[in-house]
Amino acid sequence: ALFGVSGPWAMRNYLKERGDQTVLILHAKVAQKSYGNEKR
């Protein structure tokens, strides 16, 4: 419901508060994968 109220702002706030750590972890995993593939 919150997403519909403020649109992108709500999304950004939600991602910033809740997603920072998760995004970092996911990014690290993805980066590691691509790095490994490229290095091979």
PDB file of N, CA, C and O in Angstrom:
ATOM      1  N   ALA A   1       0.840  -1.200   0.000  1.00  0.00           N
ATOM      2  CA  ALA A   1       0.000   0.000   0.000  1.00  0.00           C
ATOM      3  C   ALA A   1       0.875   1.250   0.000  1.00  0.00           C
ATOM      4  O   ALA A   1       0.546   2.249  -0.639  1.00  0.00           O
ATOM      5  N   LEU A   2       1.972   1.186   0.709  1.00  0.00           N
ATOM      6  CA  LEU A   2       2.845   2.360   0.812  1.00  0.00           C
ATOM      7  C   LEU A   2       3.415   2.726  -0.554  1.00  0.00           C
ATOM      8  O   LEU A   2       3.599   3.905  -0.858  1.00  0.00           O
ATOM      9  N   PHE A   3       3.692   1.722  -1.370  1.00  0.00           N
ATOM     10  CA  PHE A   3       4.306   1.999  -2.667  1.00  0.00           C
ATOM     11  C   PHE A   3       3.404   2.879  -3.514  1.00  0.00           C
ATOM     12  O   PHE A   3       3.878   3.768  -4.222  1.00  0.00           O
ATOM     13  N   GLY A   4       2.091   2.629  -3.440  1.00  0.00           N
ATOM     14  CA  GLY A   4       1.157   3.396  -4.252  1.00  0.00           C
ATOM     15  C   GLY A   4       1.051   4.837  -3.789  1.00  0.00           C
ATOM     16  O   GLY A   4       0.718   5.716  -4.585  1.00  0.00           O
ATOM     17  N   VAL A   5       1.327   5.097  -2.514  1.00  0.00           N
ATOM     18  CA  VAL A   5       1.108   6.442  -1.973  1.00  0.00           C
ATOM     19  C   VAL A   5       2.149   7.404  -2.530  1.00  0.00           C
ATOM     20  O   VAL A   5       1.794   8.417  -3.133  1.00  0.00           O
ATOM     21  N   SER A   6       3.418   7.105  -2.337  1.00  0.00           N
ATOM     22  CA  SER A   6       4.464   8.066  -2.682  1.00  0.00           C
ATOM     23  C   SER A   6       5.229   7.661  -3.928  1.00  0.00           C
ATOM     24  O   SER A   6       6.131   8.379  -4.359  1.00  0.00           O
ATOM     25  N   GLY A   7       4.889   6.536  -4.508  1.00  0.00           N
ATOM     26  CA  GLY A   7       5.549   6.129  -5.734  1.00  0.00           C
ATOM     27  C   GLY A   7       7.028   5.859  -5.518  1.00  0.00           C
ATOM     28  O   GLY A   7       7.413   5.189  -4.560  1.00  0.00           O
ATOM     29  N   PRO A   8       7.850   6.385  -6.412  1.00  0.00           N
ATOM     30  CA  PRO A   8       9.295   6.101  -6.386  1.00  0.00           C
ATOM     31  C   PRO A   8       9.927   6.467  -5.054  1.00  0.00           C
ATOM     32  O   PRO A   8      10.850   5.792  -4.597  1.00  0.00           O
ATOM     33  N   TRP A   9       9.432   7.538  -4.423  1.00  0.00           N
ATOM     34  CA  TRP A   9      10.037   7.959  -3.155  1.00  0.00           C
ATOM     35  C   TRP A   9       9.923   6.862  -2.116  1.00  0.00           C
ATOM     36  O   TRP A   9      10.886   6.546  -1.418  1.00  0.00           O
ATOM     37  N   ALA A  10       8.709   6.272  -2.019  1.00  0.00           N
ATOM     38  CA  ALA A  10       8.503   5.197  -1.045  1.00  0.00           C
ATOM     39  C   ALA A  10       9.434   4.035  -1.369  1.00  0.00           C
ATOM     40  O   ALA A  10      10.043   3.438  -0.482  1.00  0.00           O
ATOM     41  N   MET A  11       9.529   3.730  -2.652  1.00  0.00           N
ATOM     42  CA  MET A  11      10.376   2.616  -3.064  1.00  0.00           C
ATOM     43  C   MET A  11      11.815   2.884  -2.659  1.00  0.00           C
ATOM     44  O   MET A  11      12.486   2.012  -2.108  1.00  0.00           O
ATOM     45  N   ARG A  12      12.290   4.101  -2.936  1.00  0.00           N
ATOM     46  CA  ARG A  12      13.679   4.429  -2.620  1.00  0.00           C
ATOM     47  C   ARG A  12      13.917   4.351  -1.125  1.00  0.00           C
ATOM     48  O   ARG A  12      14.918   3.794  -0.674  1.00  0.00           O
ATOM     49  N   ASN A  13      12.982   4.920  -0.351  1.00  0.00           N
ATOM     50  CA  ASN A  13      13.126   4.883   1.096  1.00  0.00           C
ATOM     51  C   ASN A  13      13.181   3.446   1.580  1.00  0.00           C
ATOM     52  O   ASN A  13      14.030   3.086   2.396  1.00  0.00           O
ATOM     53  N   TYR A  14      12.268   2.627   1.071  1.00  0.00           N
ATOM     54  CA  TYR A  14      12.193   1.228   1.481  1.00  0.00           C
ATOM     55  C   TYR A  14      13.503   0.527   1.149  1.00  0.00           C
ATOM     56  O   TYR A  14      14.060  -0.192   1.979  1.00  0.00           O
ATOM     57  N   LEU A  15      13.986   0.740  -0.057  1.00  0.00           N
ATOM     58  CA  LEU A  15      15.217   0.070  -0.464  1.00  0.00           C
ATOM     59  C   LEU A  15      16.379   0.542   0.397  1.00  0.00           C
ATOM     60  O   LEU A  15      17.223  -0.252   0.811  1.00  0.00           O
ATOM     61  N   LYS A  16      16.413   1.851   0.663  1.00  0.00           N
ATOM     62  CA  LYS A  16      17.534   2.395   1.423  1.00  0.00           C
ATOM     63  C   LYS A  16      17.537   1.827   2.838  1.00  0.00           C
ATOM     64  O   LYS A  16      18.574   1.397   3.343  1.00  0.00           O
ATOM     65  N   GLU A  17      16.353   1.832   3.477  1.00  0.00           N
ATOM     66  CA  GLU A  17      16.301   1.385   4.873  1.00  0.00           C
ATOM     67  C   GLU A  17      16.531  -0.113   4.957  1.00  0.00           C
ATOM     68  O   GLU A  17      17.347  -0.593   5.745  1.00  0.00           O
ATOM     69  N   ARG A  18      15.782  -0.855   4.113  1.00  0.00           N
ATOM     70  CA  ARG A  18      15.711  -2.287   4.291  1.00  0.00           C
ATOM     71  C   ARG A  18      16.737  -3.014   3.434  1.00  0.00           C
ATOM     72  O   ARG A  18      17.234  -4.076   3.811  1.00  0.00           O
ATOM     73  N   GLY A  19      17.056  -2.424   2.258  1.00  0.00           N
ATOM     74  CA  GLY A  19      17.799  -3.195   1.270  1.00  0.00           C
ATOM     75  C   GLY A  19      19.301  -3.004   1.282  1.00  0.00           C
ATOM     76  O   GLY A  19      20.024  -3.800   0.681  1.00  0.00           O
ATOM     77  N   ASP A  20      19.794  -1.969   1.951  1.00  0.00           N
ATOM     78  CA  ASP A  20      21.223  -1.670   1.854  1.00  0.00           C
ATOM     79  C   ASP A  20      22.070  -2.912   2.074  1.00  0.00           C
ATOM     80  O   ASP A  20      22.896  -3.267   1.233  1.00  0.00           O
ATOM     81  N   GLN A  21      21.862  -3.574   3.214  1.00  0.00           N
ATOM     82  CA  GLN A  21      22.703  -4.724   3.527  1.00  0.00           C
ATOM     83  C   GLN A  21      22.477  -5.841   2.523  1.00  0.00           C
ATOM     84  O   GLN A  21      23.428  -6.442   2.022  1.00  0.00           O
ATOM     85  N   THR A  22      21.208  -6.115   2.232  1.00  0.00           N
ATOM     86  CA  THR A  22      20.900  -7.202   1.303  1.00  0.00           C
ATOM     87  C   THR A  22      21.508  -6.922  -0.061  1.00  0.00           C
ATOM     88  O   THR A  22      22.088  -7.810  -0.686  1.00  0.00           O
ATOM     89  N   VAL A  23      21.371  -5.683  -0.519  1.00  0.00           N
ATOM     90  CA  VAL A  23      21.909  -5.323  -1.833  1.00  0.00           C
ATOM     91  C   VAL A  23      23.417  -5.509  -1.837  1.00  0.00           C
ATOM     92  O   VAL A  23      23.978  -6.033  -2.799  1.00  0.00           O
ATOM     93  N   LEU A  24      24.075  -5.080  -0.763  1.00  0.00           N
ATOM     94  CA  LEU A  24      25.524  -5.230  -0.685  1.00  0.00           C
ATOM     95  C   LEU A  24      25.902  -6.692  -0.798  1.00  0.00           C
ATOM     96  O   LEU A  24      26.815  -7.049  -1.544  1.00  0.00           O
ATOM     97  N   ILE A  25      25.196  -7.544  -0.053  1.00  0.00           N
ATOM     98  CA  ILE A  25      25.513  -8.974  -0.069  1.00  0.00           C
ATOM     99  C   ILE A  25      25.287  -9.540  -1.463  1.00  0.00           C
ATOM    100  O   ILE A  25      26.141 -10.239  -2.007  1.00  0.00           O
ATOM    101  N   LEU A  26      24.116  -9.226  -2.039  1.00  0.00           N
ATOM    102  CA  LEU A  26      23.803  -9.747  -3.369  1.00  0.00           C
ATOM    103  C   LEU A  26      24.832  -9.252  -4.375  1.00  0.00           C
ATOM    104  O   LEU A  26      25.309 -10.025  -5.206  1.00  0.00           O
ATOM    105  N   HIS A  27      25.174  -7.982  -4.308  1.00  0.00           N
ATOM    106  CA  HIS A  27      26.127  -7.404  -5.243  1.00  0.00           C
ATOM    107  C   HIS A  27      27.473  -8.103  -5.109  1.00  0.00           C
ATOM    108  O   HIS A  27      28.124  -8.417  -6.105  1.00  0.00           O
ATOM    109  N   ALA A  28      27.883  -8.343  -3.857  1.00  0.00           N
ATOM    110  CA  ALA A  28      29.159  -9.020  -3.627  1.00  0.00           C
ATOM    111  C   ALA A  28      29.134 -10.401  -4.277  1.00  0.00           C
ATOM    112  O   ALA A  28      30.095 -10.808  -4.930  1.00  0.00           O
ATOM    113  N   LYS A  29      28.022 -11.117  -4.091  1.00  0.00           N
ATOM    114  CA  LYS A  29      27.925 -12.469  -4.669  1.00  0.00           C
ATOM    115  C   LYS A  29      28.006 -12.397  -6.184  1.00  0.00           C
ATOM    116  O   LYS A  29      28.756 -13.145  -6.811  1.00  0.00           O
ATOM    117  N   VAL A  30      27.221 -11.484  -6.774  1.00  0.00           N
ATOM    118  CA  VAL A  30      27.202 -11.371  -8.233  1.00  0.00           C
ATOM    119  C   VAL A  30      28.577 -10.965  -8.748  1.00  0.00           C
ATOM    120  O   VAL A  30      29.074 -11.530  -9.722  1.00  0.00           O
ATOM    121  N   ALA A  31      29.187  -9.985  -8.090  1.00  0.00           N
ATOM    122  CA  ALA A  31      30.501  -9.511  -8.517  1.00  0.00           C
ATOM    123  C   ALA A  31      31.502 -10.658  -8.442  1.00  0.00           C
ATOM    124  O   ALA A  31      32.317 -10.842  -9.346  1.00  0.00           O
ATOM    125  N   GLN A  32      31.435 -11.428  -7.355  1.00  0.00           N
ATOM    126  CA  GLN A  32      32.352 -12.551  -7.203  1.00  0.00           C
ATOM    127  C   GLN A  32      32.166 -13.526  -8.362  1.00  0.00           C
ATOM    128  O   GLN A  32      33.137 -14.025  -8.932  1.00  0.00           O
ATOM    129  N   LYS A  33      30.898 -13.792  -8.704  1.00  0.00           N
ATOM    130  CA  LYS A  33      30.611 -14.759  -9.763  1.00  0.00           C
ATOM    131  C   LYS A  33      31.183 -14.268 -11.087  1.00  0.00           C
ATOM    132  O   LYS A  33      31.896 -15.003 -11.770  1.00  0.00           O
ATOM    133  N   SER A  34      30.868 -13.016 -11.452  1.00  0.00           N
ATOM    134  CA  SER A  34      31.336 -12.506 -12.739  1.00  0.00           C
ATOM    135  C   SER A  34      32.858 -12.451 -12.740  1.00  0.00           C
ATOM    136  O   SER A  34      33.489 -12.775 -13.746  1.00  0.00           O
ATOM    137  N   TYR A  35      33.448 -12.046 -11.628  1.00  0.00           N
ATOM    138  CA  TYR A  35      34.905 -11.949 -11.545  1.00  0.00           C
ATOM    139  C   TYR A  35      35.525 -13.319 -11.764  1.00  0.00           C
ATOM    140  O   TYR A  35      36.494 -13.468 -12.508  1.00  0.00           O
ATOM    141  N   GLY A  36      34.945 -14.326 -11.098  1.00  0.00           N
ATOM    142  CA  GLY A  36      35.463 -15.687 -11.255  1.00  0.00           C
ATOM    143  C   GLY A  36      35.341 -16.148 -12.700  1.00  0.00           C
ATOM    144  O   GLY A  36      36.271 -16.744 -13.244  1.00  0.00           O
ATOM    145  N   ASN A  37      34.211 -15.877 -13.316  1.00  0.00           N
ATOM    146  CA  ASN A  37      34.013 -16.309 -14.698  1.00  0.00           C
ATOM    147  C   ASN A  37      35.001 -15.607 -15.624  1.00  0.00           C
ATOM    148  O   ASN A  37      35.563 -16.227 -16.527  1.00  0.00           O
ATOM    149  N   GLU A  38      35.208 -14.317 -15.397  1.00  0.00           N
ATOM    150  CA  GLU A  38      36.100 -13.565 -16.278  1.00  0.00           C
ATOM    151  C   GLU A  38      37.535 -14.030 -16.093  1.00  0.00           C
ATOM    152  O   GLU A  38      38.281 -14.172 -17.062  1.00  0.00           O
ATOM    153  N   LYS A  39      37.916 -14.267 -14.846  1.00  0.00           N
ATOM    154  CA  LYS A  39      39.306 -14.619 -14.571  1.00  0.00           C
ATOM    155  C   LYS A  39      39.635 -15.966 -15.206  1.00  0.00           C
ATOM    156  O   LYS A  39      40.754 -16.192 -15.665  1.00  0.00           O
ATOM    157  N   ARG A  40      38.633 -16.869 -15.226  1.00  0.00           N
ATOM    158  CA  ARG A  40      38.887 -18.174 -15.816  1.00  0.00           C
ATOM    159  C   ARG A  40      39.267 -17.978 -17.291  1.00  0.00           C
ATOM    160  O   ARG A  40      39.528 -18.953 -17.996  1.00  0.00           O
TER     161      ARG A  40
END
